Amino acid sequence: MSSLRPLLLLCAMYASAIWADAPRAAIPVLRPVKVTAVEALGPVFKRKGAVHESGVDGPTTDVSLLKSRDGRFEAGVYAAGPSDTPIEAYEEDEFMFFLEGGVTLTSADGTVLEVRAGEGAAILKGWKGRWTTQGYKKYYVTYSSGSKAK
């Protein structure tokens, strides 16, 4: 649980920023969503609503667990296969915590950051570099400051 504390604190911070000005009647009553450690390593990716894709970034599965009404804030679980992708400008702010595998993030200035299972990383919107992986599973929390249709 202590390794997930930063993720939970970030979720709470973004949620309170997004909903701080919303009228109480506008916030629907929702049930919390739980993902056990065992589910996060496999079964969660078979849930109804999981989005499976295959593209230039390799095969991926995205399970959104929480999304703000405006689509700017999202949290979920994500699995990806091998890829080596240049990033011209990262599209959103993201915090990620790796459950399996990891990534090598090579910034445009040549700085290399290796992130492995059991570690977290944050990427700011606009980051430029290269994302290289043999595959991974992660929790993610994203925030997009621009308009986003979801």
QUITA-V362020 format. One record per residue. RES is the residue in three letters. SS is DSSP state (H for helix, E for strand, - for the rest). PSI is psi in radians with two decimals (NA if undefined). D_CENTER is the distance of its C-alpha to the mean C-alpha in Angstrom with 2 decimals. Layout:
BEGIN
res=RES ss=SS psi=PSI d_center=D_CENTER
res=RES ss=SS psi=PSI d_center=D_CENTER
END
This chain:
BEGIN
res=MET ss=- psi=-0.68 d_center=18.03
res=SER ss=H psi=-0.52 d_center=18.57
res=SER ss=H psi=-0.34 d_center=15.76
res=LEU ss=H psi=-0.11 d_center=13.27
res=ARG ss=H psi=-0.78 d_center=15.23
res=PRO ss=H psi=-0.67 d_center=13.26
res=LEU ss=H psi=-0.77 d_center=10.05
res=LEU ss=H psi=-0.70 d_center=12.58
res=LEU ss=H psi=-0.69 d_center=14.40
res=LEU ss=H psi=-0.72 d_center=11.66
res=CYS ss=H psi=-0.81 d_center=10.99
res=ALA ss=H psi=-0.70 d_center=14.79
res=MET ss=H psi=-0.86 d_center=15.30
res=TYR ss=H psi=-0.73 d_center=13.34
res=ALA ss=H psi=-0.75 d_center=14.84
res=SER ss=H psi=-0.56 d_center=18.24
res=ALA ss=H psi=-0.70 d_center=18.10
res=ILE ss=H psi=-0.72 d_center=17.28
res=TRP ss=H psi=0.07 d_center=19.85
res=ALA ss=- psi=-0.68 d_center=22.42
res=ASP ss=- psi=-0.02 d_center=24.73
res=ALA ss=- psi=2.41 d_center=24.30
res=PRO ss=- psi=2.48 d_center=27.47
res=ARG ss=H psi=-0.65 d_center=27.28
res=ALA ss=H psi=-0.39 d_center=28.69
res=ALA ss=H psi=-0.26 d_center=25.86
res=ILE ss=- psi=2.02 d_center=23.18
res=PRO ss=- psi=2.68 d_center=23.31
res=VAL ss=- psi=2.03 d_center=23.84
res=LEU ss=- psi=2.78 d_center=20.95
res=ARG ss=- psi=2.51 d_center=20.58
res=PRO ss=- psi=2.68 d_center=17.92
res=VAL ss=- psi=2.27 d_center=15.69
res=LYS ss=- psi=2.46 d_center=15.94
res=VAL ss=- psi=2.02 d_center=14.42
res=THR ss=- psi=2.87 d_center=16.87
res=ALA ss=H psi=-0.71 d_center=16.46
res=VAL ss=H psi=-0.77 d_center=18.43
res=GLU ss=H psi=-0.72 d_center=16.49
res=ALA ss=H psi=-0.40 d_center=13.11
res=LEU ss=- psi=0.00 d_center=15.01
res=GLY ss=- psi=-1.15 d_center=16.29
res=PRO ss=H psi=-0.55 d_center=17.68
res=VAL ss=H psi=-0.50 d_center=14.59
res=PHE ss=H psi=-0.05 d_center=14.00
res=LYS ss=H psi=0.05 d_center=17.48
res=ARG ss=- psi=2.65 d_center=17.01
res=LYS ss=- psi=2.36 d_center=18.49
res=GLY ss=- psi=-0.15 d_center=16.10
res=ALA ss=- psi=2.37 d_center=13.91
res=VAL ss=E psi=2.04 d_center=13.67
res=HIS ss=E psi=2.23 d_center=15.14
res=GLU ss=E psi=2.81 d_center=15.68
res=SER ss=E psi=2.11 d_center=17.48
res=GLY ss=E psi=-2.67 d_center=17.91
res=VAL ss=- psi=-0.40 d_center=18.31
res=ASP ss=- psi=0.13 d_center=15.01
res=GLY ss=E psi=-3.07 d_center=16.42
res=PRO ss=E psi=2.36 d_center=15.80
res=THR ss=E psi=2.71 d_center=12.37
res=THR ss=E psi=2.21 d_center=11.54
res=ASP ss=E psi=2.20 d_center=8.88
res=VAL ss=E psi=1.76 d_center=9.64
res=SER ss=E psi=2.24 d_center=8.82
res=LEU ss=E psi=-0.42 d_center=10.20
res=LEU ss=E psi=2.31 d_center=10.68
res=LYS ss=E psi=2.32 d_center=11.30
res=SER ss=- psi=2.79 d_center=13.84
res=ARG ss=- psi=-0.65 d_center=17.08
res=ASP ss=- psi=-0.02 d_center=16.81
res=GLY ss=- psi=0.07 d_center=13.43
res=ARG ss=- psi=-0.54 d_center=12.27
res=PHE ss=E psi=2.32 d_center=9.97
res=GLU ss=E psi=2.56 d_center=7.38
res=ALA ss=E psi=2.55 d_center=5.78
res=GLY ss=E psi=-2.83 d_center=5.88
res=VAL ss=E psi=2.43 d_center=6.61
res=TYR ss=E psi=2.40 d_center=6.74
res=ALA ss=E psi=2.44 d_center=10.01
res=ALA ss=E psi=2.62 d_center=11.66
res=GLY ss=- psi=-2.94 d_center=15.26
res=PRO ss=- psi=2.46 d_center=17.15
res=SER ss=E psi=2.78 d_center=16.83
res=ASP ss=E psi=1.70 d_center=18.20
res=THR ss=E psi=2.19 d_center=17.01
res=PRO ss=E psi=2.44 d_center=18.38
res=ILE ss=E psi=2.02 d_center=16.22
res=GLU ss=- psi=-0.69 d_center=18.63
res=ALA ss=- psi=1.96 d_center=16.42
res=TYR ss=- psi=2.34 d_center=12.63
res=GLU ss=- psi=-0.28 d_center=12.09
res=GLU ss=- psi=2.91 d_center=10.01
res=ASP ss=E psi=2.40 d_center=9.36
res=GLU ss=E psi=2.39 d_center=6.12
res=PHE ss=E psi=2.36 d_center=6.32
res=MET ss=E psi=2.55 d_center=5.40
res=PHE ss=E psi=2.07 d_center=8.15
res=PHE ss=E psi=2.29 d_center=9.83
res=LEU ss=E psi=-0.66 d_center=12.00
res=GLU ss=E psi=2.69 d_center=13.99
res=GLY ss=E psi=-2.53 d_center=14.84
res=GLY ss=E psi=-3.04 d_center=13.28
res=VAL ss=E psi=2.74 d_center=13.40
res=THR ss=E psi=2.11 d_center=16.07
res=LEU ss=E psi=1.97 d_center=15.30
res=THR ss=E psi=1.91 d_center=18.66
res=SER ss=E psi=2.77 d_center=19.07
res=ALA ss=- psi=-0.48 d_center=21.76
res=ASP ss=- psi=0.04 d_center=24.16
res=GLY ss=- psi=-0.13 d_center=23.98
res=THR ss=- psi=2.31 d_center=22.10
res=VAL ss=E psi=2.27 d_center=20.29
res=LEU ss=E psi=2.09 d_center=17.47
res=GLU ss=E psi=2.25 d_center=16.97
res=VAL ss=E psi=2.20 d_center=14.14
res=ARG ss=E psi=3.03 d_center=14.98
res=ALA ss=- psi=2.37 d_center=14.41
res=GLY ss=- psi=0.00 d_center=14.81
res=GLU ss=- psi=2.72 d_center=13.54
res=GLY ss=E psi=2.82 d_center=10.79
res=ALA ss=E psi=2.73 d_center=10.40
res=ALA ss=E psi=2.42 d_center=9.85
res=ILE ss=E psi=2.26 d_center=10.42
res=LEU ss=- psi=2.58 d_center=12.44
res=LYS ss=- psi=2.36 d_center=12.98
res=GLY ss=- psi=-0.15 d_center=15.90
res=TRP ss=- psi=2.44 d_center=15.39
res=LYS ss=- psi=2.40 d_center=17.65
res=GLY ss=E psi=-2.61 d_center=17.99
res=ARG ss=E psi=2.36 d_center=17.35
res=TRP ss=E psi=1.99 d_center=14.45
res=THR ss=E psi=2.29 d_center=16.35
res=THR ss=E psi=2.67 d_center=15.51
res=GLN ss=E psi=0.00 d_center=17.61
res=GLY ss=E psi=2.70 d_center=14.68
res=TYR ss=E psi=2.92 d_center=12.01
res=LYS ss=E psi=2.39 d_center=10.08
res=LYS ss=E psi=2.73 d_center=7.10
res=TYR ss=E psi=2.56 d_center=5.54
res=TYR ss=E psi=2.68 d_center=2.27
res=VAL ss=E psi=2.12 d_center=4.27
res=THR ss=E psi=2.66 d_center=5.52
res=TYR ss=E psi=2.23 d_center=9.27
res=SER ss=- psi=2.14 d_center=11.70
res=SER ss=- psi=-0.30 d_center=15.25
res=GLY ss=- psi=3.05 d_center=17.00
res=SER ss=- psi=2.53 d_center=17.96
res=LYS ss=- psi=2.12 d_center=15.65
res=ALA ss=- psi=1.99 d_center=17.18
res=LYS ss=- psi=NA d_center=15.19
END
